[in-house]
Each structure stands twice: as structure tokens, then as C-alpha cells.
Amino acid sequence: MFLTSCVNTPNKKSVNIAESIDIELKRFEVDFYTSKPENLELVKQKYPLFFSQNVSDSVWIFKMKDPFEQNLFVETQKKYADFTGISSQLVILFDSIQGSFPDFQDPEVITLVNKLDYFNRVLYSDNTILISLDLYLGSSNSVYANFPTYIKQKFEADYIIVDVVKSIVQGKFSSKKTFPFLEKMIEAGKQQFLINQFLPTLADTLKIGFTEKQLQWAKTNEVFVWTYFNEQQLLQSYDNSLSHRFLETAPFSQFYRVEDSESPGRIAVWIGERIVSSFMQQNDVSLHDLVALAPSEIFTKSKYKPTKYGN
């Protein structure tokens, strides 16, 4: 209900997070779940983007009192009553993006609780970022008991900054065109390359979402993966199932081999980033110009050759 609303940015208020740090931050979950029903109108005035005229106040009052949502709020407060550290990361991130894209404006940041909606952990739209803190309580938290391991391993605080930059890259710097598999892979790799550049000091495992073991598998099997894509004639295919097998979040990639379970999901994103990295090494191109380049041109000029054993 929260994240599917039309996003705009009314009534912005700058909040000093720490000395020399200034970020537009609002804590919707705090204002909402600590309010009394008679104060609902004040919350609605502060957060008009969340409240549709088609939803009666009784629905929101029920949400205020809902035991499940109240429990999620309590859990988020245990971990995120102090948001200073993450706010500092966000300021550094926004500055990093502006270094290559001067027109990028610092977005307003709103935190909230969204009933464990995994698919909408972070949303960026109309220069506003919505962060569902109930999806970053730590993978061992009991509220995630029914989630598979490959999903809840990313429910850690370290992934907030990754998901924020990913949402910005997908919202501002990605193409919505339909491509054959090779170009989908490079487009995803371009996005991953931008994420890596905007978060230069963050661990590679966090940025790509692999475990250490999965990243090592990717490095060791780069030649195998690229050979498989070629031999199976997948690169120019428009088969949408290839996205599910190799580009989307999954417990592993699907080569239809016994060893599949050892591979990371989204292996084609990693290969795509390798192609884009090769292109950037071969060509004097800024990040700003990279965004506008067609995947086919990137591949042609990349001179990509898979590396054996991650060397």
C-alpha cells in the first residue's frame, strides 16, 4: 500500500543527521506507529504521498493497531532508532553520483515499515527514496522464518546502501528496451558497473549480492559460463526464460547440470559487468557517456575475453 503510491516530494524538511551532514530524512514508521488515531490527520498532512482519498481512515487506524505491524515497528526501532550511520553513507553516495552526474539532486529519504514486501525493499521515484526497514533486520531475525536462505541473506543493514544505489541506477540510468539475451546481460552489467563505481569501498560480495564462495565460483567458471552461452546459442535469443535462469535473483543459475547448486543466481549480471569493465579499460569513456551507449556497441568495442580461474 505504501510503495505503490504515486511519489512526489511535498513539504521537505532538512534534518541535520550529524555535524557537516545534511540530508532530507523522514521517519514515517515512527510518526505513524507512535501516533494515536485522533492524530491521524497530522500524519496525513506530513506524508500526503502515502494517503489516497479512496482509502478510509478506518483502514489506517486498523494498521496503527495491527499486532503484526506493531511488532515489525518494534523490531525496526531496536536496530534503527539511530539512523546516523546509514544517513552518512547516503550523503557519501549522493556526492559520488553527483561527481559523474552533476544534475543529480539529493533525494528526500523516507523510512517505513511495509509488511515484509521483499520486492519493494527500496523504491526510488520522483526524487524520493522509500526504504522499508523491516527488510533489513538481520537474516537471523525470526520474522524471516518463512523466507528462503538465498533471499534473507540480503536482509542485513549492509544491503541498504546497495539497494538504494541499485534503485537509483535502475530508475535514472537504465534502458527499458527489450534486448536479446547478450544485450540484456550487458545492460544489467552496465548497471552493476555503475553500482561498483558509486560504492568503490564496499565489498564486491555485497555489491553483486554473492557470498564469498559464490564469487569465487563465478571467477573460476567465467570461461565455462561464456562458452556455455555461446555453444547453446543463447546470446542472440529473445527467450524470456533466460532472464529467470541467469539474470534474476535465484538460489542458483540454471545450466541444467548437476553442479548448478554451486553457482550463484544472476551469474549473467556478473558476466555483463565483466564485459562492461573490459570496454571501459579499452576505451576512454566517462560514466555519463557510458549510460547512453547501446549494449551492442559496448560489446563490439569491449574485446571481452573470459579469464581463466579469475586471473
Contacts in CASP RR format, 6 or more apart in sequence:
PFRMAT RR
TARGET T0000
AUTHOR 0000-0000-0000
METHOD contacts of the structure
MODEL  1
MFLTSCVNTPNKKSVNIAESIDIELKRFEVDFYTSKPENLELVKQKYPLF
FSQNVSDSVWIFKMKDPFEQNLFVETQKKYADFTGISSQLVILFDSIQGS
FPDFQDPEVITLVNKLDYFNRVLYSDNTILISLDLYLGSSNSVYANFPTY
IKQKFEADYIIVDVVKSIVQGKFSSKKTFPFLEKMIEAGKQQFLINQFLP
TLADTLKIGFTEKQLQWAKTNEVFVWTYFNEQQLLQSYDNSLSHRFLETA
PFSQFYRVEDSESPGRIAVWIGERIVSSFMQQNDVSLHDLVALAPSEIFT
KSKYKPTKYGN
1 50 0 8 1.000
1 55 0 8 1.000
2 28 0 8 1.000
2 50 0 8 1.000
2 112 0 8 1.000
2 114 0 8 1.000
2 130 0 8 1.000
2 132 0 8 1.000
3 114 0 8 1.000
3 117 0 8 1.000
3 120 0 8 1.000
3 123 0 8 1.000
3 130 0 8 1.000
3 132 0 8 1.000
4 120 0 8 1.000
5 49 0 8 1.000
5 50 0 8 1.000
5 52 0 8 1.000
6 49 0 8 1.000
7 49 0 8 1.000
7 123 0 8 1.000
7 125 0 8 1.000
7 126 0 8 1.000
7 128 0 8 1.000
7 130 0 8 1.000
8 49 0 8 1.000
8 126 0 8 1.000
8 128 0 8 1.000
9 49 0 8 1.000
9 107 0 8 1.000
9 108 0 8 1.000
9 126 0 8 1.000
9 127 0 8 1.000
9 128 0 8 1.000
10 48 0 8 1.000
10 49 0 8 1.000
11 45 0 8 1.000
11 46 0 8 1.000
11 48 0 8 1.000
12 24 0 8 1.000
12 108 0 8 1.000
13 24 0 8 1.000
13 26 0 8 1.000
14 22 0 8 1.000
14 23 0 8 1.000
14 24 0 8 1.000
15 22 0 8 1.000
15 23 0 8 1.000
15 24 0 8 1.000
15 25 0 8 1.000
15 26 0 8 1.000
16 22 0 8 1.000
17 23 0 8 1.000
17 25 0 8 1.000
17 83 0 8 1.000
17 84 0 8 1.000
17 85 0 8 1.000
17 87 0 8 1.000
17 88 0 8 1.000
17 91 0 8 1.000
18 84 0 8 1.000
18 87 0 8 1.000
18 88 0 8 1.000
21 87 0 8 1.000
21 88 0 8 1.000
21 91 0 8 1.000
22 91 0 8 1.000
23 87 0 8 1.000
23 90 0 8 1.000
23 91 0 8 1.000
23 106 0 8 1.000
23 109 0 8 1.000
24 106 0 8 1.000
24 107 0 8 1.000
24 108 0 8 1.000
24 109 0 8 1.000
25 83 0 8 1.000
25 87 0 8 1.000
25 108 0 8 1.000
25 109 0 8 1.000
25 110 0 8 1.000
25 111 0 8 1.000
26 46 0 8 1.000
26 47 0 8 1.000
26 108 0 8 1.000
26 109 0 8 1.000
26 110 0 8 1.000
26 111 0 8 1.000
27 83 0 8 1.000
27 110 0 8 1.000
27 111 0 8 1.000
28 47 0 8 1.000
28 50 0 8 1.000
28 110 0 8 1.000
28 111 0 8 1.000
28 112 0 8 1.000
29 73 0 8 1.000
29 76 0 8 1.000
29 111 0 8 1.000
29 112 0 8 1.000
29 113 0 8 1.000
29 133 0 8 1.000
30 77 0 8 1.000
31 43 0 8 1.000
31 46 0 8 1.000
31 47 0 8 1.000
32 43 0 8 1.000
32 47 0 8 1.000
32 63 0 8 1.000
32 64 0 8 1.000
32 112 0 8 1.000
33 64 0 8 1.000
33 69 0 8 1.000
33 70 0 8 1.000
33 73 0 8 1.000
33 113 0 8 1.000
35 42 0 8 1.000
35 43 0 8 1.000
35 64 0 8 1.000
37 61 0 8 1.000
37 64 0 8 1.000
40 57 0 8 1.000
40 60 0 8 1.000
40 61 0 8 1.000
40 64 0 8 1.000
44 50 0 8 1.000
44 51 0 8 1.000
47 110 0 8 1.000
49 128 0 8 1.000
51 60 0 8 1.000
63 69 0 8 1.000
68 115 0 8 1.000
69 113 0 8 1.000
69 115 0 8 1.000
71 143 0 8 1.000
72 113 0 8 1.000
72 115 0 8 1.000
72 116 0 8 1.000
72 134 0 8 1.000
72 143 0 8 1.000
73 113 0 8 1.000
75 134 0 8 1.000
75 137 0 8 1.000
75 141 0 8 1.000
75 143 0 8 1.000
76 113 0 8 1.000
76 133 0 8 1.000
76 134 0 8 1.000
76 137 0 8 1.000
79 133 0 8 1.000
79 136 0 8 1.000
79 137 0 8 1.000
79 138 0 8 1.000
79 157 0 8 1.000
80 86 0 8 1.000
80 111 0 8 1.000
80 133 0 8 1.000
80 136 0 8 1.000
83 111 0 8 1.000
86 157 0 8 1.000
86 160 0 8 1.000
86 161 0 8 1.000
87 109 0 8 1.000
89 160 0 8 1.000
89 161 0 8 1.000
90 109 0 8 1.000
90 161 0 8 1.000
90 164 0 8 1.000
93 161 0 8 1.000
93 164 0 8 1.000
93 165 0 8 1.000
93 198 0 8 1.000
93 199 0 8 1.000
94 104 0 8 1.000
94 106 0 8 1.000
94 107 0 8 1.000
96 197 0 8 1.000
96 198 0 8 1.000
96 199 0 8 1.000
96 200 0 8 1.000
97 104 0 8 1.000
97 165 0 8 1.000
97 168 0 8 1.000
97 198 0 8 1.000
98 104 0 8 1.000
100 197 0 8 1.000
100 286 0 8 1.000
100 287 0 8 1.000
100 288 0 8 1.000
101 172 0 8 1.000
101 173 0 8 1.000
101 287 0 8 1.000
101 288 0 8 1.000
104 172 0 8 1.000
105 127 0 8 1.000
107 124 0 8 1.000
107 127 0 8 1.000
107 128 0 8 1.000
107 129 0 8 1.000
107 168 0 8 1.000
108 127 0 8 1.000
108 128 0 8 1.000
108 129 0 8 1.000
109 128 0 8 1.000
109 129 0 8 1.000
109 131 0 8 1.000
110 128 0 8 1.000
110 129 0 8 1.000
110 130 0 8 1.000
110 131 0 8 1.000
111 130 0 8 1.000
111 131 0 8 1.000
111 132 0 8 1.000
111 133 0 8 1.000
112 130 0 8 1.000
112 131 0 8 1.000
112 132 0 8 1.000
112 133 0 8 1.000
113 132 0 8 1.000
113 133 0 8 1.000
113 134 0 8 1.000
114 120 0 8 1.000
114 132 0 8 1.000
114 134 0 8 1.000
114 135 0 8 1.000
115 134 0 8 1.000
116 134 0 8 1.000
116 135 0 8 1.000
116 143 0 8 1.000
116 144 0 8 1.000
117 132 0 8 1.000
117 135 0 8 1.000
118 135 0 8 1.000
118 147 0 8 1.000
118 151 0 8 1.000
120 130 0 8 1.000
120 132 0 8 1.000
121 131 0 8 1.000
121 132 0 8 1.000
121 135 0 8 1.000
121 136 0 8 1.000
121 163 0 8 1.000
122 129 0 8 1.000
122 130 0 8 1.000
122 131 0 8 1.000
122 132 0 8 1.000
122 160 0 8 1.000
122 163 0 8 1.000
122 164 0 8 1.000
122 166 0 8 1.000
122 167 0 8 1.000
123 129 0 8 1.000
123 130 0 8 1.000
123 167 0 8 1.000
124 130 0 8 1.000
124 164 0 8 1.000
124 167 0 8 1.000
124 168 0 8 1.000
124 170 0 8 1.000
124 171 0 8 1.000
124 172 0 8 1.000
125 171 0 8 1.000
129 164 0 8 1.000
129 167 0 8 1.000
129 168 0 8 1.000
131 160 0 8 1.000
131 163 0 8 1.000
131 164 0 8 1.000
134 143 0 8 1.000
135 155 0 8 1.000
136 155 0 8 1.000
136 156 0 8 1.000
136 157 0 8 1.000
136 159 0 8 1.000
136 160 0 8 1.000
137 143 0 8 1.000
137 144 0 8 1.000
137 155 0 8 1.000
138 144 0 8 1.000
138 152 0 8 1.000
138 155 0 8 1.000
138 156 0 8 1.000
138 157 0 8 1.000
139 149 0 8 1.000
139 152 0 8 1.000
139 153 0 8 1.000
139 154 0 8 1.000
139 155 0 8 1.000
139 156 0 8 1.000
141 155 0 8 1.000
144 152 0 8 1.000
144 155 0 8 1.000
147 155 0 8 1.000
148 251 0 8 1.000
149 251 0 8 1.000
150 249 0 8 1.000
150 250 0 8 1.000
150 251 0 8 1.000
150 265 0 8 1.000
151 249 0 8 1.000
153 211 0 8 1.000
154 209 0 8 1.000
158 202 0 8 1.000
158 206 0 8 1.000
159 206 0 8 1.000
159 209 0 8 1.000
161 199 0 8 1.000
161 202 0 8 1.000
162 195 0 8 1.000
162 199 0 8 1.000
162 202 0 8 1.000
162 206 0 8 1.000
162 207 0 8 1.000
162 209 0 8 1.000
165 194 0 8 1.000
165 195 0 8 1.000
165 198 0 8 1.000
165 199 0 8 1.000
166 191 0 8 1.000
166 195 0 8 1.000
169 191 0 8 1.000
169 194 0 8 1.000
169 195 0 8 1.000
169 198 0 8 1.000
170 191 0 8 1.000
173 191 0 8 1.000
173 194 0 8 1.000
173 291 0 8 1.000
174 187 0 8 1.000
174 190 0 8 1.000
174 191 0 8 1.000
175 187 0 8 1.000
178 238 0 8 1.000
179 187 0 8 1.000
179 295 0 8 1.000
180 235 0 8 1.000
180 236 0 8 1.000
180 237 0 8 1.000
180 238 0 8 1.000
181 229 0 8 1.000
181 234 0 8 1.000
181 235 0 8 1.000
181 236 0 8 1.000
181 237 0 8 1.000
181 238 0 8 1.000
181 239 0 8 1.000
181 242 0 8 1.000
181 243 0 8 1.000
181 246 0 8 1.000
181 268 0 8 1.000
182 229 0 8 1.000
182 235 0 8 1.000
182 236 0 8 1.000
182 295 0 8 1.000
182 299 0 8 1.000
183 294 0 8 1.000
183 295 0 8 1.000
183 296 0 8 1.000
183 299 0 8 1.000
184 242 0 8 1.000
184 243 0 8 1.000
184 247 0 8 1.000
184 268 0 8 1.000
184 295 0 8 1.000
185 246 0 8 1.000
185 247 0 8 1.000
185 268 0 8 1.000
185 269 0 8 1.000
185 271 0 8 1.000
185 272 0 8 1.000
185 275 0 8 1.000
186 272 0 8 1.000
186 275 0 8 1.000
186 276 0 8 1.000
186 295 0 8 1.000
186 298 0 8 1.000
186 299 0 8 1.000
187 295 0 8 1.000
188 247 0 8 1.000
188 268 0 8 1.000
188 269 0 8 1.000
188 272 0 8 1.000
188 273 0 8 1.000
189 269 0 8 1.000
189 272 0 8 1.000
189 273 0 8 1.000
189 275 0 8 1.000
189 276 0 8 1.000
190 272 0 8 1.000
190 273 0 8 1.000
190 276 0 8 1.000
190 290 0 8 1.000
190 291 0 8 1.000
190 295 0 8 1.000
190 298 0 8 1.000
192 207 0 8 1.000
192 208 0 8 1.000
192 269 0 8 1.000
192 270 0 8 1.000
192 272 0 8 1.000
192 273 0 8 1.000
192 276 0 8 1.000
193 273 0 8 1.000
193 276 0 8 1.000
193 277 0 8 1.000
193 280 0 8 1.000
193 290 0 8 1.000
194 287 0 8 1.000
194 290 0 8 1.000
194 291 0 8 1.000
195 207 0 8 1.000
196 204 0 8 1.000
196 207 0 8 1.000
196 273 0 8 1.000
197 287 0 8 1.000
199 207 0 8 1.000
204 210 0 8 1.000
204 215 0 8 1.000
205 211 0 8 1.000
205 212 0 8 1.000
205 214 0 8 1.000
205 215 0 8 1.000
208 215 0 8 1.000
208 266 0 8 1.000
208 269 0 8 1.000
208 270 0 8 1.000
208 273 0 8 1.000
209 264 0 8 1.000
209 266 0 8 1.000
210 218 0 8 1.000
210 264 0 8 1.000
210 270 0 8 1.000
211 264 0 8 1.000
214 263 0 8 1.000
214 264 0 8 1.000
214 265 0 8 1.000
215 264 0 8 1.000
217 262 0 8 1.000
217 263 0 8 1.000
217 264 0 8 1.000
218 225 0 8 1.000
218 263 0 8 1.000
218 264 0 8 1.000
218 267 0 8 1.000
218 270 0 8 1.000
219 307 0 8 1.000
219 309 0 8 1.000
219 310 0 8 1.000
220 309 0 8 1.000
220 310 0 8 1.000
221 263 0 8 1.000
222 271 0 8 1.000
222 274 0 8 1.000
222 306 0 8 1.000
222 307 0 8 1.000
222 308 0 8 1.000
222 310 0 8 1.000
223 306 0 8 1.000
223 307 0 8 1.000
223 308 0 8 1.000
225 267 0 8 1.000
225 268 0 8 1.000
225 271 0 8 1.000
225 306 0 8 1.000
226 271 0 8 1.000
226 306 0 8 1.000
227 306 0 8 1.000
228 234 0 8 1.000
228 255 0 8 1.000
229 235 0 8 1.000
229 268 0 8 1.000
229 271 0 8 1.000
234 242 0 8 1.000
242 268 0 8 1.000
244 250 0 8 1.000
244 254 0 8 1.000
245 253 0 8 1.000
245 254 0 8 1.000
246 253 0 8 1.000
246 254 0 8 1.000
246 265 0 8 1.000
246 266 0 8 1.000
246 267 0 8 1.000
246 268 0 8 1.000
247 266 0 8 1.000
247 268 0 8 1.000
247 269 0 8 1.000
248 265 0 8 1.000
248 266 0 8 1.000
249 265 0 8 1.000
249 266 0 8 1.000
250 265 0 8 1.000
250 266 0 8 1.000
251 261 0 8 1.000
251 265 0 8 1.000
252 260 0 8 1.000
252 261 0 8 1.000
252 262 0 8 1.000
252 263 0 8 1.000
252 264 0 8 1.000
252 265 0 8 1.000
253 260 0 8 1.000
253 263 0 8 1.000
253 264 0 8 1.000
253 265 0 8 1.000
253 266 0 8 1.000
253 267 0 8 1.000
253 268 0 8 1.000
254 260 0 8 1.000
255 263 0 8 1.000
264 270 0 8 1.000
271 306 0 8 1.000
274 304 0 8 1.000
274 306 0 8 1.000
274 307 0 8 1.000
275 298 0 8 1.000
275 299 0 8 1.000
275 302 0 8 1.000
275 304 0 8 1.000
276 290 0 8 1.000
276 298 0 8 1.000
276 302 0 8 1.000
278 302 0 8 1.000
278 303 0 8 1.000
278 304 0 8 1.000
278 305 0 8 1.000
279 285 0 8 1.000
279 298 0 8 1.000
279 299 0 8 1.000
279 301 0 8 1.000
279 302 0 8 1.000
279 304 0 8 1.000
280 290 0 8 1.000
282 301 0 8 1.000
282 302 0 8 1.000
282 303 0 8 1.000
283 301 0 8 1.000
285 293 0 8 1.000
290 298 0 8 1.000
END
